[in-house]
Amino acid sequence: MTKHPMSEFLDLTGKNVLITGSTSGIGQGIAAGLAHAGCNVMINGFGNPQEIEVFRSNLENQTERKVIYSDADLTSVASIEGMFTQFKEEFGDIHGVVNNAGIQHVAPIEEFPIEKWDQIISLNLSSSFHTTRLAFAEMKKRKWGRIINIASAHGLTASPFKSAYVTAKHGIMGLTKTTALEGAEFGIRVNAICPGYVKTPLVENQIHDTAKARNMSVDDVISKVMLDRQPTKEFTTTEEIVRMTCFLMSDATNSITGADIKMEGGWTAL
């Protein structure tokens, strides 16, 4: 059977990719999607060690790709550097990084805990700087690389009571654009995916935190706070983000860099 030319561009076989925050939610879906597309993947995150190992081993068996795990603390520079050492020992070259790790806290600015601010900025923003800087030199030398930052509609607009998260995601957009310019002549493509609300454990917790902060019911938070700003009135799905990530990891997107890929149901078009 004759292969369609497009199949060459979307073939990710043999690419070695790190996905942060990939033991649950969106990141776990991305790890599975990339492995099924042919990538060897390093997953990273926290959670029940036995459940993580079941996911890792099942994914490796299903895809026949190499899947490894790092428990690196992304708020620690030394831990991130250790994760890259492990990656190099296990895989050799690094072709792609998906910066997905993130946490959320909802509170009025005057009540926002200082330790939560520091933790969110460190995990949601600074860790992406460190993973990018550690991958960049090798990608420049090879003249090929993909860095995909899972940002948010909150990287493009703001909501009350989310000062740290909105600040971090706006920072991710600046990091994306700057590194896209620095990598442009070296075959490195850096893009940000900006989802709206996705029904993950993070958002489930956020629903309850927002209900408390605004003195609203859970149903009202979903309909009047979250989906009210998404004209489609639908949550973005993990599957949609997985497909977009696989696309951006491919050669089909050679002219796409420094972009904010909006997947927020028209939220920022308002």
Secondary structure as the mmCIF struct_conf table of DSSP 4:
data_model
#
loop_
_struct_conf.conf_type_id
_struct_conf.id
_struct_conf.beg_label_comp_id
_struct_conf.beg_label_asym_id
_struct_conf.beg_label_seq_id
_struct_conf.end_label_comp_id
_struct_conf.end_label_asym_id
_struct_conf.end_label_seq_id
HELX_LH_PP_P HELX_LH_PP_P1 THR A 2 HIS A 4
TURN_TY1_P TURN_TY1_P1 PRO A 5 PRO A 5
HELX_RH_AL_P HELX_RH_AL_P1 MET A 6 PHE A 9
TURN_TY1_P TURN_TY1_P2 LEU A 10 LEU A 10
TURN_TY1_P TURN_TY1_P3 THR A 13 GLY A 14
STRN STRN1 ASN A 16 ILE A 19
BEND BEND1 THR A 20 GLY A 21
BEND BEND2 THR A 23 SER A 24
HELX_RH_AL_P HELX_RH_AL_P2 GLY A 25 HIS A 36
TURN_TY1_P TURN_TY1_P4 ALA A 37 GLY A 38
STRN STRN2 ASN A 40 ASN A 44
BEND BEND3 GLY A 47 GLY A 47
HELX_RH_AL_P HELX_RH_AL_P3 PRO A 49 THR A 63
BEND BEND4 ARG A 65 ARG A 65
STRN STRN3 VAL A 67 SER A 70
TURN_TY1_P TURN_TY1_P5 LEU A 74 THR A 75
HELX_RH_AL_P HELX_RH_AL_P4 VAL A 77 PHE A 91
BEND BEND5 GLY A 92 ASP A 93
STRN STRN4 GLY A 96 ASN A 99
HELX_RH_3T_P HELX_RH_3T_P1 ILE A 109 GLU A 111
HELX_RH_AL_P HELX_RH_AL_P5 ILE A 114 ILE A 121
HELX_RH_PI_P HELX_RH_PI_P1 SER A 122 SER A 126
HELX_RH_AL_P HELX_RH_AL_P6 SER A 127 ARG A 142
TURN_TY1_P TURN_TY1_P6 LYS A 143 LYS A 143
STRN STRN5 GLY A 145 ILE A 150
HELX_RH_3T_P HELX_RH_3T_P2 ALA A 153 GLY A 155
TURN_TY1_P TURN_TY1_P7 LEU A 156 LEU A 156
BEND BEND6 THR A 157 THR A 157
TURN_TY1_P TURN_TY1_P8 PRO A 160 PHE A 161
HELX_RH_AL_P HELX_RH_AL_P7 SER A 163 GLY A 183
HELX_RH_3T_P HELX_RH_3T_P3 ALA A 184 PHE A 186
TURN_TY1_P TURN_TY1_P9 GLY A 187 GLY A 187
STRN STRN6 ILE A 188 PRO A 195
STRN STRN7 VAL A 198 VAL A 198
BEND BEND7 THR A 200 THR A 200
HELX_RH_AL_P HELX_RH_AL_P8 PRO A 201 ARG A 214
TURN_TY1_P TURN_TY1_P10 ASN A 215 ASN A 215
HELX_RH_AL_P HELX_RH_AL_P9 VAL A 218 ASP A 220
HELX_RH_PI_P HELX_RH_PI_P2 VAL A 221 MET A 226
HELX_RH_3T_P HELX_RH_3T_P4 LEU A 227 ARG A 229
BEND BEND8 GLN A 230 GLN A 230
TURN_TY1_P TURN_TY1_P11 PRO A 231 THR A 232
BEND BEND9 GLU A 234 GLU A 234
HELX_LH_PP_P HELX_LH_PP_P2 PHE A 235 PHE A 235
STRN STRN8 THR A 236 THR A 236
HELX_LH_PP_P HELX_LH_PP_P3 THR A 237 THR A 237
HELX_RH_AL_P HELX_RH_AL_P10 THR A 238 LEU A 248
TURN_TY1_P TURN_TY1_P12 MET A 249 MET A 249
BEND BEND10 SER A 250 SER A 250
HELX_RH_3T_P HELX_RH_3T_P5 ASP A 251 THR A 253
TURN_TY1_P TURN_TY1_P13 ASN A 254 SER A 255
BEND BEND11 GLY A 258 GLY A 258
STRN STRN9 ASP A 260 MET A 263
BEND BEND12 GLU A 264 GLU A 264
TURN_TY1_P TURN_TY1_P14 GLY A 265 GLY A 266
HELX_RH_3T_P HELX_RH_3T_P6 TRP A 267 ALA A 269
#
